[in-house]
Amino acid sequence: MTLRDELLRFFPKDPRAKALSQRALLLDEFLLREVTAQRSMKLAAEALFHGHCHQKALCGTSAALAVLERIKGLKVSELDAGCCGMAGAFGYHRERFEISRRLGERVLAPAIRKSSAQTLIIADGFSCRTQIESLCRGRRALHLAQVLNLAATNPD
């Protein structure tokens, strides 16, 4: 997202920066656009998906959800949680901890706590996964790539 969102602010007149910015893709966008033939992916599970704020603001989560829909047996629900509260490095600062915690406790953490222990939690943002693990002890959020690996290596 940095290459799309910020690179041109640093190098507004550099054609190489513009070309790179226009070609930058997230993993989900790349997979959706480029991977037509794929291994059969199966994973009998329920999952909660939390998109990263930067992703939601700049390009949305539709590509990630479309990739997850390709997994047979996976029931995915996208959480309408807004920000997890970490906001990159924001939540790491001691003086902002309480704000960060309250944001995470607004929707995200309660939804995860209400879900069964077998429900997969999917969050691509490093800060989102950190916040989830901090607020929901014993729960671990997975990156999209980890879920795809589980589905691709799942025995029939």
Secondary structure, DSSP 8 states (H G I E B T S, - for coil): -HHHHTHHHHSTT-HHHHHHHHH---HHHHHHHH--S----EEEEEEEEE--HHHHHHT-SHHHHHHHHTSEEEEEEE------S-TTTGGGSGGGHHHHHHHHHHTHHHHHHHS-TTSEEEE--HHHHHHHHHHSTT--EE-HHHHHHHHHS---
